Amino acid sequence: MKKLLWISCLSYFVIGLAHVVLGSILPVLLEHYDQNYSAGGQLIFSQFSGFLAGVLVSPFLNRRFGKRGGILIATGLLLVSQISYAFLPPWGWMYVIAVAAGFGFGMIEAVIGTIIIAAITEGTAIAMSRLEVLFGVGALIMPLIASPLIAAGWWRLSFLIVAAFSLISLFFWGSRASFGKLQSVLDDRAPRTRPTKASKQSSQVGNKLPYKGKQWVLLGMFIIFFFLYVGTEMSLVNFMPAIFIAKLGISESAAALTVTFFWLAMAIGRLFAGVIAEKITYRAYVLGSCFITLLLFILFPFSEHRIAAFTILILLGLFMSGIFSIALVFSSKLLPGAEETTPSIMIASGGIGGAILPLLTGWSMDHLQVSQTAGMLAVFAAFLFLLSFAAWKLG
């Protein structure tokens, strides 16, 4: 279990890098291609469309190649896509590469998240928060590296750094290391024998979603919740440098560091998120975090000084840090018997939000004032709070 958790943390570190590499260099990337922020939103949309496809296709690839085989395929695709990014092909090809990159880290996240939630029955929130800590570390390191590369004019090397860590992850998953009792779970594949009539009937029963009664209401609420949360987080991360440039007039290289401050706070918060959630209950943690996040988004448009803006940014990172992982565990615990299904549905919902809402944010950056874009993010946070309150009552 420890070995699996360690290698899973490495993979989450890699997808943390991959999640934010575009956002870290987006202003200078768009300037290189002479594109506007709407085109940037379309690029993020393409990446998270691939993310959604990776989450949805992962069960089929897992049945064909096993979970470890699926992770190897996804990591290899992520490696190739990052190398392709670095060559700066014609703009139209960037959308294709973005889909491939999103597919890679989407499948990795879905498969590993499902394995951890299903395998660890006690202290699940702590295990998931450890993964999210490494995700946060990757997400904060990437813009920290990108900033001096932008200043030196070598920003395209950011993609090769993600590729290098993808290669390391690919090596560890591809090694013949044994995972003990979990080995059979990782390498298990669906039987290739021709199905009989009885097995077809059994498969039809098994493929039905294992929800009933009030569980369908909870499922629908959490689908919308993850759609809004991931969409809001990705909008904030990918357009944060642009927002700070327009709002405070800072340089492009300095603006890239805003993502580092945000993810540094995220990583620190995730060190304690699982422990706090286990003590105060999952539902109380999610509700409280969403409420404070809403207050901070309301205050952000009024922050006219750099110190105030960076303070709110850091606080947003702290209080948003555990929402995804704890809500993922919370939804799985509220829907017992569906631990293999619920995480994938929630991550897929997040992938849709991560594709659509940044597209809307990119449009608003081109056609609305920065304060109005920030206000739109506050509206998303308000809905998150209302949904978390409803889940708190129903749970």
C-alpha positions as YAML, in Angstrom:
chain: A
units: angstrom
residues:
- id: 1
  name: MET
  ca: [0.00, 0.00, 0.00]
- id: 2
  name: LYS
  ca: [2.81, 2.44, 0.89]
- id: 3
  name: LYS
  ca: [4.55, 1.77, -2.42]
- id: 4
  name: LEU
  ca: [1.32, 2.30, -4.35]
- id: 5
  name: LEU
  ca: [0.60, 5.52, -2.48]
- id: 6
  name: TRP
  ca: [4.14, 6.81, -3.12]
- id: 7
  name: ILE
  ca: [4.01, 6.18, -6.87]
- id: 8
  name: SER
  ca: [0.46, 7.56, -7.00]
- id: 9
  name: CYS
  ca: [1.72, 10.74, -5.32]
- id: 10
  name: LEU
  ca: [4.38, 11.02, -8.03]
- id: 11
  name: SER
  ca: [1.69, 10.76, -10.70]
- id: 12
  name: TYR
  ca: [-0.42, 13.41, -8.98]
- id: 13
  name: PHE
  ca: [2.67, 15.64, -8.89]
- id: 14
  name: VAL
  ca: [2.99, 15.21, -12.67]
- id: 15
  name: ILE
  ca: [-0.66, 16.00, -13.37]
- id: 16
  name: GLY
  ca: [-0.32, 19.03, -11.08]
- id: 17
  name: LEU
  ca: [2.43, 20.27, -13.40]
- id: 18
  name: ALA
  ca: [0.34, 19.45, -16.48]
- id: 19
  name: HIS
  ca: [-2.81, 21.13, -15.16]
- id: 20
  name: VAL
  ca: [-1.23, 24.58, -14.82]
- id: 21
  name: VAL
  ca: [1.55, 24.70, -17.42]
- id: 22
  name: LEU
  ca: [-0.73, 26.35, -20.00]
- id: 23
  name: GLY
  ca: [-2.09, 28.87, -17.50]
- id: 24
  name: SER
  ca: [1.41, 29.77, -16.32]
- id: 25
  name: ILE
  ca: [2.55, 30.86, -19.76]
- id: 26
  name: LEU
  ca: [-0.82, 31.69, -21.36]
- id: 27
  name: PRO
  ca: [-0.28, 35.47, -21.81]
- id: 28
  name: VAL
  ca: [3.07, 35.01, -23.57]
- id: 29
  name: LEU
  ca: [1.82, 31.97, -25.51]
- id: 30
  name: LEU
  ca: [-1.13, 33.96, -26.88]
- id: 31
  name: GLU
  ca: [1.20, 36.85, -27.70]
- id: 32
  name: HIS
  ca: [3.49, 34.48, -29.63]
- id: 33
  name: TYR
  ca: [0.57, 33.21, -31.73]
- id: 34
  name: ASP
  ca: [-1.13, 36.66, -31.89]
- id: 35
  name: GLN
  ca: [-4.32, 35.25, -30.33]
- id: 36
  name: ASN
  ca: [-6.80, 36.78, -27.86]
- id: 37
  name: TYR
  ca: [-8.05, 35.46, -24.52]
- id: 38
  name: SER
  ca: [-11.10, 33.89, -26.15]
- id: 39
  name: ALA
  ca: [-8.71, 31.67, -28.10]
- id: 40
  name: GLY
  ca: [-6.95, 30.92, -24.81]
- id: 41
  name: GLY
  ca: [-10.27, 29.86, -23.33]
- id: 42
  name: GLN
  ca: [-10.83, 27.58, -26.33]
- id: 43
  name: LEU
  ca: [-7.42, 26.00, -25.75]
- id: 44
  name: ILE
  ca: [-8.29, 25.29, -22.11]
- id: 45
  name: PHE
  ca: [-11.67, 23.98, -23.30]
- id: 46
  name: SER
  ca: [-9.88, 21.56, -25.65]
- id: 47
  name: GLN
  ca: [-7.61, 20.33, -22.88]
- id: 48
  name: PHE
  ca: [-10.47, 19.64, -20.51]
- id: 49
  name: SER
  ca: [-12.54, 18.06, -23.25]
- id: 50
  name: GLY
  ca: [-9.68, 15.60, -23.51]
- id: 51
  name: PHE
  ca: [-9.70, 15.34, -19.71]
- id: 52
  name: LEU
  ca: [-13.37, 14.34, -19.81]
- id: 53
  name: ALA
  ca: [-12.71, 11.80, -22.56]
- id: 54
  name: GLY
  ca: [-9.88, 10.31, -20.52]
- id: 55
  name: VAL
  ca: [-12.11, 9.91, -17.47]
- id: 56
  name: LEU
  ca: [-14.95, 8.34, -19.48]
- id: 57
  name: VAL
  ca: [-12.76, 6.01, -21.56]
- id: 58
  name: SER
  ca: [-10.60, 4.87, -18.62]
- id: 59
  name: PRO
  ca: [-12.96, 2.00, -17.55]
- id: 60
  name: PHE
  ca: [-12.82, 0.48, -21.05]
- id: 61
  name: LEU
  ca: [-9.03, 0.71, -21.27]
- id: 62
  name: ASN
  ca: [-8.72, -0.65, -17.73]
- id: 63
  name: ARG
  ca: [-10.77, -3.70, -18.67]
- id: 64
  name: ARG
  ca: [-8.61, -4.25, -21.74]
- id: 65
  name: PHE
  ca: [-5.16, -3.53, -20.31]
- id: 66
  name: GLY
  ca: [-5.62, -3.48, -16.52]
- id: 67
  name: LYS
  ca: [-5.40, -0.41, -14.30]
- id: 68
  name: ARG
  ca: [-1.61, -0.26, -14.42]
- id: 69
  name: GLY
  ca: [-1.67, -0.71, -18.19]
- id: 70
  name: GLY
  ca: [-4.20, 2.11, -18.44]
- id: 71
  name: ILE
  ca: [-1.97, 4.40, -16.37]
- id: 72
  name: LEU
  ca: [1.00, 3.54, -18.61]
- id: 73
  name: ILE
  ca: [-0.98, 4.43, -21.74]
- id: 74
  name: ALA
  ca: [-2.19, 7.71, -20.23]
- id: 75
  name: THR
  ca: [1.26, 8.73, -18.95]
- id: 76
  name: GLY
  ca: [2.83, 7.94, -22.31]
- id: 77
  name: LEU
  ca: [0.24, 10.09, -24.08]
- id: 78
  name: LEU
  ca: [0.90, 12.94, -21.64]
- id: 79
  name: LEU
  ca: [4.65, 12.64, -22.33]
- id: 80
  name: VAL
  ca: [4.19, 12.83, -26.12]
- id: 81
  name: SER
  ca: [1.76, 15.75, -25.91]
- id: 82
  name: GLN
  ca: [4.09, 17.87, -23.75]
- id: 83
  name: ILE
  ca: [6.98, 17.31, -26.16]
- id: 84
  name: SER
  ca: [4.67, 18.30, -29.03]
- id: 85
  name: TYR
  ca: [3.68, 21.50, -27.21]
- id: 86
  name: ALA
  ca: [7.36, 22.48, -26.93]
- id: 87
  name: PHE
  ca: [7.79, 22.52, -30.72]
- id: 88
  name: LEU
  ca: [5.13, 25.27, -30.95]
- id: 89
  name: PRO
  ca: [3.31, 23.85, -34.00]
- id: 90
  name: PRO
  ca: [0.71, 25.87, -35.97]
- id: 91
  name: TRP
  ca: [-2.08, 27.16, -33.71]
- id: 92
  name: GLY
  ca: [-4.68, 24.71, -35.02]
- id: 93
  name: TRP
  ca: [-2.54, 21.77, -33.92]
- id: 94
  name: MET
  ca: [-2.34, 23.17, -30.39]
- id: 95
  name: TYR
  ca: [-6.00, 22.25, -29.90]
- id: 96
  name: VAL
  ca: [-5.30, 18.64, -30.93]
- id: 97
  name: ILE
  ca: [-2.32, 18.43, -28.58]
- id: 98
  name: ALA
  ca: [-4.41, 19.95, -25.78]
- id: 99
  name: VAL
  ca: [-7.01, 17.19, -26.18]
- id: 100
  name: ALA
  ca: [-4.27, 14.53, -25.98]
- id: 101
  name: ALA
  ca: [-2.70, 16.12, -22.89]
- id: 102
  name: GLY
  ca: [-6.07, 16.40, -21.15]
- id: 103
  name: PHE
  ca: [-6.89, 12.79, -21.98]
- id: 104
  name: GLY
  ca: [-3.61, 11.71, -20.39]
- id: 105
  name: PHE
  ca: [-3.89, 13.46, -17.04]
- id: 106
  name: GLY
  ca: [-7.66, 12.94, -16.88]
- id: 107
  name: MET
  ca: [-7.30, 9.18, -17.12]
- id: 108
  name: ILE
  ca: [-4.42, 9.13, -14.62]
- id: 109
  name: GLU
  ca: [-6.47, 11.09, -12.07]
- id: 110
  name: ALA
  ca: [-9.59, 8.94, -12.52]
- id: 111
  name: VAL
  ca: [-7.81, 5.60, -12.25]
- id: 112
  name: ILE
  ca: [-5.64, 6.48, -9.26]
- id: 113
  name: GLY
  ca: [-8.49, 8.22, -7.41]
- id: 114
  name: THR
  ca: [-10.72, 5.16, -7.85]
- id: 115
  name: ILE
  ca: [-7.98, 2.80, -6.65]
- id: 116
  name: ILE
  ca: [-7.25, 4.81, -3.48]
- id: 117
  name: ILE
  ca: [-10.89, 5.38, -2.49]
- id: 118
  name: ALA
  ca: [-11.78, 1.71, -3.05]
- id: 119
  name: ALA
  ca: [-8.66, 0.28, -1.39]
- id: 120
  name: ILE
  ca: [-8.39, 2.51, 1.71]
- id: 121
  name: THR
  ca: [-11.47, 2.20, 3.90]
- id: 122
  name: GLU
  ca: [-10.18, 4.05, 6.98]
- id: 123
  name: GLY
  ca: [-8.63, 7.52, 6.86]
- id: 124
  name: THR
  ca: [-9.62, 7.84, 3.20]
- id: 125
  name: ALA
  ca: [-9.67, 11.64, 3.40]
- id: 126
  name: ILE
  ca: [-6.11, 11.68, 4.72]
- id: 127
  name: ALA
  ca: [-4.87, 9.45, 1.87]
- id: 128
  name: MET
  ca: [-6.65, 11.55, -0.76]
- id: 129
  name: SER
  ca: [-5.37, 14.78, 0.75]
- id: 130
  name: ARG
  ca: [-1.80, 13.41, 0.51]
- id: 131
  name: LEU
  ca: [-2.31, 12.89, -3.20]
- id: 132
  name: GLU
  ca: [-3.75, 16.39, -3.50]
- id: 133
  name: VAL
  ca: [-0.74, 17.82, -1.62]
- id: 134
  name: LEU
  ca: [1.58, 16.46, -4.32]
- id: 135
  name: PHE
  ca: [-0.80, 17.76, -6.97]
- id: 136
  name: GLY
  ca: [-0.54, 21.17, -5.31]
- id: 137
  name: VAL
  ca: [3.26, 20.97, -5.09]
- id: 138
  name: GLY
  ca: [3.44, 20.28, -8.83]
- id: 139
  name: ALA
  ca: [1.02, 23.10, -9.56]
- id: 140
  name: LEU
  ca: [3.01, 25.62, -7.50]
- id: 141
  name: ILE
  ca: [6.43, 24.58, -8.82]
- id: 142
  name: MET
  ca: [5.44, 24.89, -12.48]
- id: 143
  name: PRO
  ca: [4.77, 28.65, -12.52]
- id: 144
  name: LEU
  ca: [7.78, 29.18, -10.26]
- id: 145
  name: ILE
  ca: [9.90, 27.58, -12.98]
- id: 146
  name: ALA
  ca: [7.97, 29.27, -15.80]
- id: 147
  name: SER
  ca: [8.51, 32.81, -14.47]
- id: 148
  name: PRO
  ca: [12.32, 32.98, -15.02]
- id: 149
  name: LEU
  ca: [11.93, 31.05, -18.28]
- id: 150
  name: ILE
  ca: [9.47, 33.71, -19.50]
- id: 151
  name: ALA
  ca: [11.88, 36.47, -18.45]
- id: 152
  name: ALA
  ca: [14.71, 34.74, -20.35]
- id: 153
  name: GLY
  ca: [12.57, 34.08, -23.43]
- id: 154
  name: TRP
  ca: [12.76, 30.28, -23.01]
- id: 155
  name: TRP
  ca: [9.19, 29.72, -21.82]
- id: 156
  name: ARG
  ca: [8.61, 26.79, -24.21]
- id: 157
  name: LEU
  ca: [10.98, 24.71, -22.03]
- id: 158
  name: SER
  ca: [8.17, 24.60, -19.45]
- id: 159
  name: PHE
  ca: [6.55, 21.86, -21.53]
- id: 160
  name: LEU
  ca: [9.76, 19.82, -21.62]
- id: 161
  name: ILE
  ca: [9.99, 19.93, -17.82]
- id: 162
  name: VAL
  ca: [6.52, 18.39, -17.59]
- id: 163
  name: ALA
  ca: [7.62, 15.81, -20.17]
- id: 164
  name: ALA
  ca: [10.70, 14.90, -18.10]
- id: 165
  name: PHE
  ca: [8.65, 14.18, -14.97]
- id: 166
  name: SER
  ca: [6.13, 12.25, -17.07]
- id: 167
  name: LEU
  ca: [8.99, 10.05, -18.24]
- id: 168
  name: ILE
  ca: [10.07, 9.41, -14.63]
- id: 169
  name: SER
  ca: [6.51, 8.47, -13.68]
- id: 170
  name: LEU
  ca: [6.27, 6.20, -16.72]
- id: 171
  name: PHE
  ca: [9.44, 4.42, -15.61]
- id: 172
  name: PHE
  ca: [8.15, 3.67, -12.09]
- id: 173
  name: TRP
  ca: [4.76, 2.42, -13.29]
- id: 174
  name: GLY
  ca: [6.42, 0.34, -15.97]
- id: 175
  name: SER
  ca: [8.90, -1.29, -13.60]
- id: 176
  name: ARG
  ca: [8.16, -4.80, -12.36]
- id: 177
  name: ALA
  ca: [7.66, -3.63, -8.77]
- id: 178
  name: SER
  ca: [5.13, -5.70, -6.84]
- id: 179
  name: PHE
  ca: [2.23, -4.08, -4.98]
- id: 180
  name: GLY
  ca: [1.44, -7.05, -2.77]
- id: 181
  name: LYS
  ca: [-2.26, -7.75, -2.32]
- id: 182
  name: LEU
  ca: [-3.15, -4.91, -4.69]
- id: 183
  name: GLN
  ca: [-1.19, -6.45, -7.56]
- id: 184
  name: SER
  ca: [-4.18, -8.42, -8.80]
- id: 185
  name: VAL
  ca: [-6.37, -5.30, -8.62]
- id: 186
  name: LEU
  ca: [-3.91, -3.28, -10.74]
- id: 187
  name: ASP
  ca: [-3.35, -5.96, -13.39]
- id: 188
  name: ASP
  ca: [-6.83, -7.52, -13.49]
- id: 189
  name: ARG
  ca: [-8.47, -7.49, -16.93]
- id: 190
  name: ALA
  ca: [-11.94, -8.40, -18.12]
- id: 191
  name: PRO
  ca: [-12.21, -11.95, -19.50]
- id: 192
  name: ARG
  ca: [-11.93, -12.19, -23.27]
- id: 193
  name: THR
  ca: [-14.11, -15.30, -23.59]
- id: 194
  name: ARG
  ca: [-17.28, -15.07, -25.62]
- id: 195
  name: PRO
  ca: [-20.14, -14.14, -23.23]
- id: 196
  name: THR
  ca: [-22.98, -16.58, -22.66]
- id: 197
  name: LYS
  ca: [-26.62, -15.54, -22.33]
- id: 198
  name: ALA
  ca: [-26.37, -15.80, -18.55]
- id: 199
  name: SER
  ca: [-23.22, -13.68, -18.42]
- id: 200
  name: LYS
  ca: [-24.86, -11.06, -20.64]
- id: 201
  name: GLN
  ca: [-27.80, -10.83, -18.24]
- id: 202
  name: SER
  ca: [-25.39, -10.59, -15.31]
- id: 203
  name: SER
  ca: [-23.42, -7.88, -17.10]
- id: 204
  name: GLN
  ca: [-26.57, -5.88, -17.78]
- id: 205
  name: VAL
  ca: [-27.47, -5.98, -14.10]
- id: 206
  name: GLY
  ca: [-23.91, -5.08, -13.09]
- id: 207
  name: ASN
  ca: [-23.76, -2.15, -15.52]
- id: 208
  name: LYS
  ca: [-26.80, -0.45, -13.96]
- id: 209
  name: LEU
  ca: [-25.85, 2.53, -11.86]
- id: 210
  name: PRO
  ca: [-26.08, 1.46, -8.19]
- id: 211
  name: TYR
  ca: [-28.19, 4.40, -6.97]
- id: 212
  name: LYS
  ca: [-31.77, 4.55, -5.71]
- id: 213
  name: GLY
  ca: [-34.19, 6.93, -4.04]
- id: 214
  name: LYS
  ca: [-32.60, 9.96, -2.39]
- id: 215
  name: GLN
  ca: [-29.21, 8.88, -3.72]
- id: 216
  name: TRP
  ca: [-30.16, 10.16, -7.18]
- id: 217
  name: VAL
  ca: [-30.80, 13.61, -5.72]
- id: 218
  name: LEU
  ca: [-27.43, 13.58, -3.95]
- id: 219
  name: LEU
  ca: [-25.72, 12.33, -7.11]
- id: 220
  name: GLY
  ca: [-27.21, 15.17, -9.17]
- id: 221
  name: MET
  ca: [-26.20, 17.77, -6.58]
- id: 222
  name: PHE
  ca: [-22.62, 16.54, -6.45]
- id: 223
  name: ILE
  ca: [-22.40, 16.41, -10.25]
- id: 224
  name: ILE
  ca: [-23.29, 20.12, -10.39]
- id: 225
  name: PHE
  ca: [-21.00, 20.82, -7.42]
- id: 226
  name: PHE
  ca: [-17.94, 19.28, -9.09]
- id: 227
  name: PHE
  ca: [-18.84, 20.91, -12.41]
- id: 228
  name: LEU
  ca: [-18.78, 24.33, -10.74]
- id: 229
  name: TYR
  ca: [-15.80, 23.74, -8.45]
- id: 230
  name: VAL
  ca: [-13.34, 22.44, -11.05]
- id: 231
  name: GLY
  ca: [-14.55, 25.02, -13.59]
- id: 232
  name: THR
  ca: [-14.02, 27.82, -11.07]
- id: 233
  name: GLU
  ca: [-10.60, 26.55, -10.00]
- id: 234
  name: MET
  ca: [-9.39, 26.12, -13.58]
- id: 235
  name: SER
  ca: [-10.72, 29.55, -14.57]
- id: 236
  name: LEU
  ca: [-8.91, 31.08, -11.62]
- id: 237
  name: VAL
  ca: [-5.64, 29.23, -12.24]
- id: 238
  name: ASN
  ca: [-5.47, 29.72, -16.01]
- id: 239
  name: PHE
  ca: [-6.57, 33.36, -16.11]
- id: 240
  name: MET
  ca: [-5.12, 34.54, -12.80]
- id: 241
  name: PRO
  ca: [-1.94, 35.95, -14.40]
- id: 242
  name: ALA
  ca: [-4.02, 37.78, -17.01]
- id: 243
  name: ILE
  ca: [-6.36, 39.13, -14.32]
- id: 244
  name: PHE
  ca: [-3.45, 40.46, -12.27]
- id: 245
  name: ILE
  ca: [-1.85, 42.03, -15.36]
- id: 246
  name: ALA
  ca: [-5.07, 43.83, -16.27]
- id: 247
  name: LYS
  ca: [-6.02, 44.70, -12.70]
- id: 248
  name: LEU
  ca: [-2.67, 45.70, -11.18]
- id: 249
  name: GLY
  ca: [-0.44, 46.29, -14.21]
- id: 250
  name: ILE
  ca: [2.30, 43.83, -13.18]
- id: 251
  name: SER
  ca: [4.73, 42.25, -15.67]
- id: 252
  name: GLU
  ca: [4.09, 38.91, -17.39]
- id: 253
  name: SER
  ca: [6.90, 37.13, -15.54]
- id: 254
  name: ALA
  ca: [5.67, 38.47, -12.18]
- id: 255
  name: ALA
  ca: [2.09, 37.54, -13.07]
- id: 256
  name: ALA
  ca: [3.15, 33.91, -13.58]
- id: 257
  name: LEU
  ca: [4.13, 33.85, -9.89]
- id: 258
  name: THR
  ca: [0.51, 34.47, -8.85]
- id: 259
  name: VAL
  ca: [-0.17, 30.83, -9.72]
- id: 260
  name: THR
  ca: [2.73, 29.80, -7.48]
- id: 261
  name: PHE
  ca: [1.35, 31.76, -4.52]
- id: 262
  name: PHE
  ca: [-2.07, 30.19, -5.04]
- id: 263
  name: TRP
  ca: [-0.76, 26.62, -5.26]
- id: 264
  name: LEU
  ca: [1.68, 27.13, -2.39]
- id: 265
  name: ALA
  ca: [-1.31, 27.99, -0.21]
- id: 266
  name: MET
  ca: [-3.15, 25.02, -1.72]
- id: 267
  name: ALA
  ca: [-0.33, 22.62, -0.83]
- id: 268
  name: ILE
  ca: [-0.08, 23.93, 2.74]
- id: 269
  name: GLY
  ca: [-3.84, 23.69, 3.21]
- id: 270
  name: ARG
  ca: [-3.92, 20.12, 1.91]
- id: 271
  name: LEU
  ca: [-1.38, 19.03, 4.51]
- id: 272
  name: PHE
  ca: [-4.08, 19.58, 7.14]
- id: 273
  name: ALA
  ca: [-7.30, 19.23, 5.15]
- id: 274
  name: GLY
  ca: [-7.71, 15.47, 5.63]
- id: 275
  name: VAL
  ca: [-6.98, 15.56, 9.37]
- id: 276
  name: ILE
  ca: [-9.36, 18.50, 9.94]
- id: 277
  name: ALA
  ca: [-12.11, 16.88, 7.86]
- id: 278
  name: GLU
  ca: [-11.83, 13.61, 9.82]
- id: 279
  name: LYS
  ca: [-12.21, 15.55, 13.08]
- id: 280
  name: ILE
  ca: [-15.07, 17.93, 12.20]
- id: 281
  name: THR
  ca: [-16.83, 15.63, 9.65]
- id: 282
  name: TYR
  ca: [-16.65, 15.85, 5.88]
- id: 283
  name: ARG
  ca: [-19.87, 17.80, 5.46]
- id: 284
  name: ALA
  ca: [-18.86, 20.52, 7.94]
- id: 285
  name: TYR
  ca: [-15.47, 20.91, 6.25]
- id: 286
  name: VAL
  ca: [-16.97, 21.27, 2.75]
- id: 287
  name: LEU
  ca: [-19.67, 23.71, 3.93]
- id: 288
  name: GLY
  ca: [-17.23, 25.92, 5.87]
- id: 289
  name: SER
  ca: [-14.66, 25.98, 3.06]
- id: 290
  name: CYS
  ca: [-17.27, 26.95, 0.46]
- id: 291
  name: PHE
  ca: [-18.63, 29.74, 2.68]
- id: 292
  name: ILE
  ca: [-15.22, 31.36, 3.23]
- id: 293
  name: THR
  ca: [-14.35, 30.91, -0.47]
- id: 294
  name: LEU
  ca: [-17.51, 32.83, -1.36]
- id: 295
  name: LEU
  ca: [-16.60, 35.70, 0.99]
- id: 296
  name: LEU
  ca: [-13.10, 35.95, -0.52]
- id: 297
  name: PHE
  ca: [-14.42, 36.03, -4.09]
- id: 298
  name: ILE
  ca: [-16.80, 38.82, -3.10]
- id: 299
  name: LEU
  ca: [-13.90, 40.84, -1.66]
- id: 300
  name: PHE
  ca: [-11.48, 40.26, -4.55]
- id: 301
  name: PRO
  ca: [-12.93, 42.85, -7.03]
- id: 302
  name: PHE
  ca: [-12.47, 45.55, -4.35]
- id: 303
  name: SER
  ca: [-8.76, 44.80, -3.78]
- id: 304
  name: GLU
  ca: [-6.99, 47.64, -5.58]
- id: 305
  name: HIS
  ca: [-3.54, 47.17, -4.01]
- id: 306
  name: ARG
  ca: [-1.10, 44.35, -4.69]
- id: 307
  name: ILE
  ca: [-0.75, 43.32, -1.04]
- id: 308
  name: ALA
  ca: [-4.53, 43.03, -0.62]
- id: 309
  name: ALA
  ca: [-4.93, 41.12, -3.90]
- id: 310
  name: PHE
  ca: [-2.14, 38.66, -3.07]
- id: 311
  name: THR
  ca: [-3.50, 38.20, 0.47]
- id: 312
  name: ILE
  ca: [-6.93, 37.26, -0.88]
- id: 313
  name: LEU
  ca: [-5.27, 34.99, -3.43]
- id: 314
  name: ILE
  ca: [-3.34, 33.13, -0.71]
- id: 315
  name: LEU
  ca: [-6.45, 32.79, 1.46]
- id: 316
  name: LEU
  ca: [-8.38, 31.42, -1.53]
- id: 317
  name: GLY
  ca: [-5.69, 28.78, -1.95]
- id: 318
  name: LEU
  ca: [-5.88, 27.81, 1.73]
- id: 319
  name: PHE
  ca: [-9.65, 27.51, 1.92]
- id: 320
  name: MET
  ca: [-10.15, 25.92, -1.50]
- id: 321
  name: SER
  ca: [-7.33, 23.44, -0.87]
- id: 322
  name: GLY
  ca: [-9.37, 20.53, 0.45]
- id: 323
  name: ILE
  ca: [-12.71, 21.06, -1.25]
- id: 324
  name: PHE
  ca: [-12.11, 18.70, -4.18]
- id: 325
  name: SER
  ca: [-10.60, 15.75, -2.31]
- id: 326
  name: ILE
  ca: [-12.86, 15.96, 0.74]
- id: 327
  name: ALA
  ca: [-16.00, 16.42, -1.38]
- id: 328
  name: LEU
  ca: [-14.92, 13.41, -3.46]
- id: 329
  name: VAL
  ca: [-14.67, 11.26, -0.32]
- id: 330
  name: PHE
  ca: [-17.85, 12.84, 1.12]
- id: 331
  name: SER
  ca: [-19.87, 11.99, -1.99]
- id: 332
  name: SER
  ca: [-18.53, 8.41, -1.99]
- id: 333
  name: LYS
  ca: [-19.42, 7.92, 1.68]
- id: 334
  name: LEU
  ca: [-22.93, 9.33, 1.16]
- id: 335
  name: LEU
  ca: [-23.47, 6.89, -1.69]
- id: 336
  name: PRO
  ca: [-22.37, 3.53, -0.23]
- id: 337
  name: GLY
  ca: [-22.04, 0.60, -2.59]
- id: 338
  name: ALA
  ca: [-20.97, 2.83, -5.48]
- id: 339
  name: GLU
  ca: [-17.33, 3.48, -4.57]
- id: 340
  name: GLU
  ca: [-16.18, 2.21, -7.99]
- id: 341
  name: THR
  ca: [-18.64, 4.47, -9.84]
- id: 342
  name: THR
  ca: [-19.02, 7.71, -7.90]
- id: 343
  name: PRO
  ca: [-15.40, 9.00, -8.10]
- id: 344
  name: SER
  ca: [-15.32, 8.61, -11.89]
- id: 345
  name: ILE
  ca: [-18.67, 10.39, -12.27]
- id: 346
  name: MET
  ca: [-17.55, 13.26, -10.04]
- id: 347
  name: ILE
  ca: [-14.17, 13.63, -11.79]
- id: 348
  name: ALA
  ca: [-15.93, 13.54, -15.17]
- id: 349
  name: SER
  ca: [-18.34, 16.25, -14.01]
- id: 350
  name: GLY
  ca: [-15.35, 18.31, -12.94]
- id: 351
  name: GLY
  ca: [-13.79, 17.76, -16.36]
- id: 352
  name: ILE
  ca: [-16.87, 19.18, -18.08]
- id: 353
  name: GLY
  ca: [-16.79, 22.21, -15.80]
- id: 354
  name: GLY
  ca: [-13.06, 22.59, -16.35]
- id: 355
  name: ALA
  ca: [-13.73, 22.72, -20.09]
- id: 356
  name: ILE
  ca: [-16.81, 24.97, -20.22]
- id: 357
  name: LEU
  ca: [-16.30, 27.59, -17.51]
- id: 358
  name: PRO
  ca: [-12.76, 28.66, -18.62]
- id: 359
  name: LEU
  ca: [-14.25, 29.11, -22.11]
- id: 360
  name: LEU
  ca: [-16.78, 31.51, -20.58]
- id: 361
  name: THR
  ca: [-14.05, 33.19, -18.52]
- id: 362
  name: GLY
  ca: [-11.87, 33.73, -21.59]
- id: 363
  name: TRP
  ca: [-14.80, 35.38, -23.38]
- id: 364
  name: SER
  ca: [-15.48, 37.63, -20.38]
- id: 365
  name: MET
  ca: [-11.80, 38.71, -20.27]
- id: 366
  name: ASP
  ca: [-12.14, 39.97, -23.84]
- id: 367
  name: HIS
  ca: [-15.60, 41.56, -23.60]
- id: 368
  name: LEU
  ca: [-16.09, 42.57, -19.94]
- id: 369
  name: GLN
  ca: [-14.13, 44.42, -17.29]
- id: 370
  name: VAL
  ca: [-11.80, 42.48, -15.01]
- id: 371
  name: SER
  ca: [-13.99, 43.24, -11.99]
- id: 372
  name: GLN
  ca: [-16.98, 41.78, -13.82]
- id: 373
  name: THR
  ca: [-15.02, 38.59, -14.56]
- id: 374
  name: ALA
  ca: [-14.11, 38.37, -10.86]
- id: 375
  name: GLY
  ca: [-17.77, 38.91, -10.01]
- id: 376
  name: MET
  ca: [-18.73, 36.02, -12.28]
- id: 377
  name: LEU
  ca: [-16.37, 33.76, -10.31]
- id: 378
  name: ALA
  ca: [-18.09, 34.95, -7.13]
- id: 379
  name: VAL
  ca: [-21.43, 33.84, -8.58]
- id: 380
  name: PHE
  ca: [-19.99, 30.37, -9.20]
- id: 381
  name: ALA
  ca: [-18.77, 30.30, -5.58]
- id: 382
  name: ALA
  ca: [-22.24, 31.28, -4.36]
- id: 383
  name: PHE
  ca: [-23.77, 28.27, -6.08]
- id: 384
  name: LEU
  ca: [-21.06, 26.05, -4.57]
- id: 385
  name: PHE
  ca: [-22.02, 27.26, -1.11]
- id: 386
  name: LEU
  ca: [-25.74, 26.66, -1.73]
- id: 387
  name: LEU
  ca: [-25.08, 23.15, -2.98]
- id: 388
  name: SER
  ca: [-22.78, 22.35, -0.06]
- id: 389
  name: PHE
  ca: [-25.46, 23.60, 2.34]
- id: 390
  name: ALA
  ca: [-28.07, 21.37, 0.67]
- id: 391
  name: ALA
  ca: [-25.72, 18.36, 0.86]
- id: 392
  name: TRP
  ca: [-25.06, 19.19, 4.53]
- id: 393
  name: LYS
  ca: [-28.81, 19.07, 5.25]
- id: 394
  name: LEU
  ca: [-29.47, 15.91, 3.22]
- id: 395
  name: GLY
  ca: [-26.35, 14.14, 4.50]
...
